[in-house]
Amino acid sequence: MRSLKTNFRFKIHVFKRLIHRVKASLLCKTPEMKNVLFLVLILLLGCQTQQKESPNPHHPEKKVVFEGLNHPWSIAFLSEDEALVSEKDGDLVKIDLVSRTKTILKGFPKDLTDSIRAYSIGDNSGIFEVLLDPDFKKNQWVYFSYAAKKHGEGRTTKVVRAQLENDSLVNHQTLLVAEPFAREYFHFGGGMLFGPDRKLYITIGERLYWERDNPPMPNAQNPKDKRGKIYRINSDGSIPKDNPDFGEAAIPGIYAMGSRAAQGLTIHPETKAIWFSEHGTIQGDEINMLSAGANYGWPNVTSGKLRSPNYKPPKLPGVSFTSPVWFWPHTVAPTGLTFYTGADFPDWKNNLLVPGLSRGSLWRFRIENDTVKSAEELFIDDRVRIRKVRQSPQGKLYILTDEDDGKLIQIIPKTYSNSQ
């Protein structure tokens, strides 16, 4: 960048000298004037060309790189040019960014619940996260979460791993089934992440639309209930010995509780802490830091309002609740967030990027000492429902749009032009 600036200053210096010569030529009326004016024109064109090619790291723009995805939920890059994409209302697919082709992976479990919104327009079921094993190149394990059905009982969140072999899923292993199966279509959770400790973290929603439908001890506050929790398990589904203790009768694998509908998980690049997004009800959307044994309060405490205004959760003496790092005063529906570590936007280094569904928003947060110092909403004149923000292996920044014709969009620096 320094060499470009130096080159531009040199052109300005030459331009000033040529102007001086033009003035002198006009005064003297010499034949040299035509040659000087020609040189001035060439220099101006050169400056204009340089201006068009200069990237502006402060202004992002969108570039569609893939279309035709059926409400994509998550993406796992196999390389810079290939990735696995989970379509919430479709299939688990492999996409090629060069040939723009999509291949449906064979062997997906047959107990997937169809997400056709026939019974509820707010149907949250479908395929959720897709994730590669930390040692994927050696073992080919792929992890995915989805809404599984059980005849006569309903549906729930299920986590399975299988090996990828010639565009097929083989050697399936079930890691978690968030029983009980229920007839509600909401709040499955399904977010997954391999932490710095190489353990698998999983979010499970509390599965209720109305708070009044909770039992006397709310789902998310009951350690004997699998719903409304965040889990930490080994990659084979076994339980780590150093997990927090929630009591003798607690569900194995619980790492934190009091969650309503968390979906996004990400790792801070410096502190290695895990951050997650949380869907509220009437407002109450949050960003939290994950801590072992933490209770995030739902439905006893919330930064928003309850849908059931007359619902009174039970008092829980002696229980302390963990406050969010950030919450919005309006509804955002935050989903698959990520910390930015790429090179295209130097000023964004280690900033937290959070997509939103309800307003079609993309937020950038500057974090210092686990505290939000500033928040900026991007693309306010070009809104679209965004499900996930992800970086490629080389740090390119992408978003997945939640649409019938879902898109993978790369965020790139806008270039200078004469119109700016």
C-alpha positions in Angstrom: 0.0 0.0 0.0 2.9 2.3 0.8 4.4 1.9 -2.7 1.0 2.8 -4.3 0.8 6.0 -2.3 4.4 6.9 -3.2 3.6 6.2 -6.9 0.5 8.4 -6.7 2.5 11.3 -5.1 5.1 11.1 -7.8 2.4 11.4 -10.5 1.0 14.5 -8.7 4.5 16.0 -8.7 4.9 15.3 -12.4 1.4 16.6 -13.1 2.2 20.0 -11.4 5.4 20.3 -13.5 3.5 19.6 -16.7 0.8 22.2 -15.8 3.6 24.7 -15.3 5.0 23.9 -18.7 1.5 24.2 -20.3 1.1 27.7 -18.9 4.6 28.6 -20.2 3.7 27.1 -23.6 0.5 29.0 -23.8 2.3 32.3 -23.0 5.0 31.6 -25.5 2.7 30.1 -28.1 5.3 27.4 -29.0 4.6 24.1 -30.9 5.6 22.3 -27.7 2.1 22.9 -26.2 0.5 20.0 -28.1 3.0 17.4 -26.8 2.7 18.7 -23.2 -1.1 18.5 -23.3 -0.9 14.9 -24.6 1.3 14.0 -21.7 -1.1 15.6 -19.2 -4.0 13.5 -20.7 -2.0 10.3 -20.4 -1.1 11.0 -16.7 -4.7 11.8 -15.8 -5.9 8.5 -17.3 -3.2 6.7 -15.4 -4.3 8.2 -12.1 -7.9 7.3 -12.9 -7.0 3.7 -13.6 -5.1 3.4 -10.3 -8.0 4.8 -8.4 -10.4 2.1 -9.8 -8.1 -0.7 -8.7 -7.5 0.3 -5.2 -9.4 -1.7 -2.5 -11.0 0.1 0.4 -10.7 -2.0 3.5 -13.2 0.2 5.3 -16.2 -0.5 3.1 -17.4 -4.0 2.5 -19.6 -5.2 -0.4 -21.3 -8.5 -1.3 -20.3 -10.9 -4.1 -22.6 -13.9 -4.7 -20.5 -17.0 -5.3 -23.2 -19.7 -5.1 -27.0 -19.8 -5.4 -29.7 -22.4 -5.4 -29.4 -23.5 -1.7 -32.6 -24.5 0.2 -32.5 -22.3 3.3 -28.8 -23.1 4.1 -28.1 -23.4 7.8 -24.3 -24.2 8.1 -21.2 -24.6 6.0 -18.0 -26.6 6.6 -15.1 -25.9 4.1 -13.3 -28.9 2.8 -10.9 -26.6 0.9 -11.1 -23.1 -0.6 -13.2 -24.4 -3.5 -15.3 -27.1 -1.9 -17.6 -27.2 1.1 -20.3 -29.1 2.8 -23.6 -27.2 3.3 -26.6 -28.2 5.4 -29.9 -27.1 3.9 -32.4 -26.7 6.6 -35.3 -27.4 4.2 -33.3 -29.7 1.9 -30.3 -32.0 2.1 -26.7 -32.2 3.3 -24.8 -31.3 0.1 -21.3 -30.7 -1.2 -20.8 -27.6 -3.3 -18.0 -26.7 -5.7 -17.4 -23.0 -5.9 -15.5 -23.2 -9.2 -17.9 -25.3 -11.2 -21.0 -24.0 -9.3 -22.3 -27.5 -8.8 -24.2 -29.1 -5.9 -24.0 -32.8 -5.0 -26.5 -34.4 -2.5 -24.6 -36.6 -0.1 -26.1 -40.1 0.1 -26.7 -41.9 3.4 -28.4 -39.2 5.5 -30.4 -40.7 8.4 -34.0 -41.6 7.4 -35.5 -40.2 10.6 -35.1 -36.6 9.4 -38.3 -34.6 10.0 -39.6 -32.8 6.9 -39.6 -29.1 7.3 -42.5 -28.1 5.0 -44.2 -25.7 7.4 -47.5 -27.5 6.7 -48.5 -27.5 10.4 -46.8 -24.4 11.6 -45.4 -21.4 9.6 -42.7 -21.1 12.3 -41.5 -24.7 11.9 -37.9 -24.7 13.0 -37.1 -28.3 12.1 -34.7 -29.5 9.4 -31.0 -30.1 9.1 -28.9 -27.8 11.3 -25.1 -27.8 11.9 -22.5 -29.5 9.8 -19.0 -29.8 11.2 -15.7 -31.5 10.4 -13.6 -33.5 12.9 -10.4 -31.7 13.9 -8.6 -34.7 12.3 -10.9 -34.8 9.3 -8.1 -35.3 6.8 -7.1 -38.5 8.6 -10.5 -40.0 9.7 -13.1 -38.3 7.4 -15.6 -37.9 10.3 -18.4 -35.4 9.7 -20.8 -34.3 12.5 -24.3 -33.0 11.9 -27.4 -32.1 13.9 -31.0 -32.3 12.7 -34.6 -32.6 13.9 -35.3 -36.3 14.1 -38.8 -37.8 14.2 -40.2 -40.8 16.1 -43.5 -42.2 15.0 -46.4 -41.3 17.4 -44.2 -39.2 19.7 -42.9 -36.2 17.7 -39.4 -34.8 17.1 -36.3 -33.7 18.8 -32.7 -32.7 18.2 -30.3 -35.4 17.2 -26.5 -35.4 16.7 -24.8 -38.0 14.5 -21.4 -38.5 13.1 -20.5 -40.4 9.9 -17.5 -40.8 7.7 -17.5 -39.2 4.3 -16.7 -41.7 1.5 -17.2 -40.9 -2.2 -20.0 -38.4 -1.5 -21.7 -40.8 0.9 -22.2 -40.9 4.6 -21.1 -44.3 6.1 -20.5 -45.8 9.5 -23.1 -43.7 11.4 -22.8 -43.2 15.1 -25.5 -41.4 17.2 -23.9 -39.1 19.8 -26.8 -37.3 21.4 -30.6 -37.5 21.3 -32.3 -34.7 23.2 -35.3 -36.7 24.4 -38.1 -36.4 25.0 -39.6 -36.4 21.5 -42.3 -33.7 21.4 -44.8 -32.3 19.0 -43.5 -28.7 19.2 -41.7 -27.4 16.1 -39.6 -24.8 17.9 -36.2 -24.1 19.4 -34.2 -27.2 18.5 -30.8 -25.5 19.0 -28.5 -27.7 17.1 -25.4 -25.5 17.1 -22.1 -27.3 17.4 -18.4 -26.5 17.8 -15.1 -28.2 18.5 -13.5 -26.2 21.3 -9.8 -25.5 21.9 -9.8 -28.6 24.1 -11.0 -30.7 21.1 -14.3 -31.4 22.9 -17.6 -31.2 21.0 -20.0 -28.5 22.3 -23.7 -28.7 21.4 -26.6 -26.4 22.0 -30.1 -27.8 22.7 -33.1 -25.5 22.8 -35.9 -25.7 25.4 -38.4 -26.6 22.7 -41.4 -24.5 23.9 -43.1 -21.5 22.2 -45.1 -20.4 25.3 -43.4 -20.2 28.7 -46.7 -21.2 30.3 -46.2 -24.7 28.8 -43.3 -25.4 31.1 -43.7 -28.0 33.8 -43.4 -26.8 37.4 -39.6 -26.9 37.1 -38.9 -25.3 33.7 -37.2 -27.4 31.1 -34.1 -25.2 30.9 -33.7 -25.1 34.7 -34.1 -28.8 35.3 -30.8 -30.8 35.3 -32.8 -34.0 34.8 -34.2 -32.7 31.5 -32.1 -32.6 28.3 -33.7 -29.5 26.9 -32.4 -25.9 27.3 -28.8 -27.0 27.9 -25.3 -26.7 26.3 -23.4 -30.0 26.2 -19.7 -30.9 26.2 -18.9 -34.4 25.0 -16.0 -36.3 23.5 -15.9 -36.8 19.7 -17.1 -40.4 20.1 -20.1 -39.4 22.4 -18.5 -40.3 25.7 -18.6 -37.9 28.6 -15.4 -36.0 29.6 -14.4 -36.7 33.3 -13.8 -33.0 33.9 -17.3 -31.8 33.1 -19.1 -29.7 35.8 -21.2 -31.5 38.3 -24.9 -30.7 38.2 -25.9 -33.3 40.8 -26.2 -37.1 41.0 -29.4 -37.3 38.9 -28.3 -34.7 36.2 -28.2 -35.6 32.6 -24.6 -36.7 31.6 -22.8 -34.2 29.4 -24.4 -31.0 30.6 -21.9 -28.1 30.6 -24.2 -25.2 31.1 -28.0 -24.7 31.5 -30.7 -22.0 31.4 -30.6 -21.6 27.6 -33.7 -20.9 25.5 -32.6 -21.3 21.9 -28.9 -20.9 21.3 -27.6 -21.7 17.8 -24.3 -20.0 17.1 -21.0 -20.9 18.8 -17.5 -19.5 18.1 -14.0 -19.2 19.7 -12.3 -16.0 20.5 -8.9 -16.1 18.6 -6.9 -14.8 21.5 -8.5 -15.8 24.8 -9.9 -19.1 23.3 -13.1 -18.5 25.2 -16.3 -19.8 23.6 -19.0 -17.2 22.8 -22.6 -18.1 21.8 -25.7 -16.3 20.5 -29.1 -16.7 22.2 -32.6 -16.1 20.7 -34.9 -14.2 23.0 -38.7 -13.8 22.8 -39.9 -10.3 22.8 -36.5 -8.7 22.5 -34.0 -10.5 24.8 -31.6 -11.6 22.0 -28.2 -12.0 23.6 -24.5 -12.7 23.2 -22.9 -14.8 26.0 -19.6 -16.2 27.0 -19.7 -19.9 27.8 -18.5 -20.9 31.3 -18.4 -24.4 32.9 -21.4 -24.9 35.2 -23.0 -21.5 34.3 -26.8 -20.9 34.4 -28.0 -18.3 31.9 -31.3 -17.9 33.6 -34.0 -18.8 31.2 -37.0 -18.4 31.8 -36.4 -17.0 35.3 -34.4 -14.0 34.0 -34.3 -12.5 30.6 -33.2 -9.2 29.0 -36.5 -9.1 27.1 -40.1 -10.0 27.9 -41.9 -13.3 28.1 -44.5 -14.4 25.5 -46.8 -15.5 28.4 -47.3 -12.3 30.4 -48.9 -14.1 33.3 -46.3 -16.8 33.6 -44.4 -16.8 36.9 -41.3 -19.1 37.0 -40.5 -20.8 40.3 -38.1 -19.1 42.7 -34.7 -20.9 42.8 -33.0 -20.0 46.1 -29.3 -20.2 46.1 -29.0 -20.2 42.2 -26.9 -17.5 40.6 -27.4 -16.5 37.0 -24.8 -15.5 34.4 -25.5 -12.2 32.7 -25.1 -11.7 28.9 -22.1 -9.9 27.5 -24.5 -8.0 25.2 -28.2 -7.8 24.5 -30.2 -5.8 21.9 -33.1 -3.5 22.8 -34.9 -4.8 19.7 -35.4 -8.2 18.1 -32.4 -9.4 15.9 -32.7 -13.2 16.0 -28.9 -13.8 16.2 -27.5 -17.0 14.8 -24.1 -18.4 13.5 -21.6 -15.8 14.7 -17.8 -15.8 14.2 -14.7 -13.8 15.2 -12.9 -12.3 12.2 -9.2 -13.1 11.6 -8.9 -12.6 7.9 -6.7 -10.1 5.9 -9.3 -8.3 3.7 -10.4 -6.0 6.5 -7.5 -5.2 8.8 -9.6 -2.9 11.0 -11.9 -5.8 11.8 -9.2 -8.0 13.3 -10.7 -10.1 16.2 -14.0 -8.3 15.8 -17.2 -10.4 16.4 -19.5 -10.7 13.5 -23.1 -11.7 14.3 -25.8 -12.3 11.6 -29.5 -11.8 12.3 -32.7 -13.3 10.8 -35.5 -11.1 11.8 -34.1 -7.8 10.4 -31.7 -9.2 7.9 -28.8 -7.7 9.7 -25.1 -8.2 10.1 -23.4 -6.8 13.2 -19.7 -6.0 13.9 -18.6 -5.8 17.5 -15.3 -4.5 18.7 -14.4 -6.4 21.9 -11.9 -5.5 24.6 -11.3 -7.5 27.7 -14.5 -9.5 27.1 -16.5 -6.3 26.9 -18.3 -4.8 23.8 -16.8 -1.4 23.1 -18.6 -0.6 19.9 -21.3 -2.1 17.7 -21.9 -1.4 14.0 -24.7 -2.7 11.8 -23.5 -3.4 8.3 -25.4 -3.4 5.0 -28.4 -1.5 6.4 -29.4 -0.6 2.8 -29.2 -4.2 1.6 -30.9 -6.4 4.2 -31.3 -10.2 3.8 -31.9 -13.0 6.4 -28.5 -14.3 7.3 -28.1 -17.7 9.0 -24.3 -18.1 9.3 -21.0 -16.1 9.0 -18.0 -18.2 8.2 -14.3 -17.9 7.1 -12.7 -20.2 4.6 -9.4 -21.9 5.4 -7.5 -18.9 3.9 -9.6 -16.4 5.8 -12.1 -15.3 3.1 -15.4 -14.0 4.7 -18.7 -15.6 3.7 -22.4 -15.4 4.8 -25.2 -17.9 4.2 -28.6 -16.3 3.4 -31.8 -18.0 4.8 -34.0 -18.0 1.6 -35.7 -20.4 -0.7 -33.0 -19.6 -3.2 -30.3 -19.4 -0.5 -26.9 -17.9 -1.4 -23.3 -18.2 -0.3 -22.0 -14.6 -0.4 -18.4 -13.5 0.0 -17.8 -10.2 1.8 -15.0 -8.3 0.0 -13.5 -4.8 0.2 -15.2 -2.3 -2.0 -13.0 -0.7 -4.7 -12.4 3.0 -5.4 -14.2 4.4 -8.4 -14.7 7.8 -10.0 -18.2 8.0 -8.6 -17.0 8.0 -5.0 
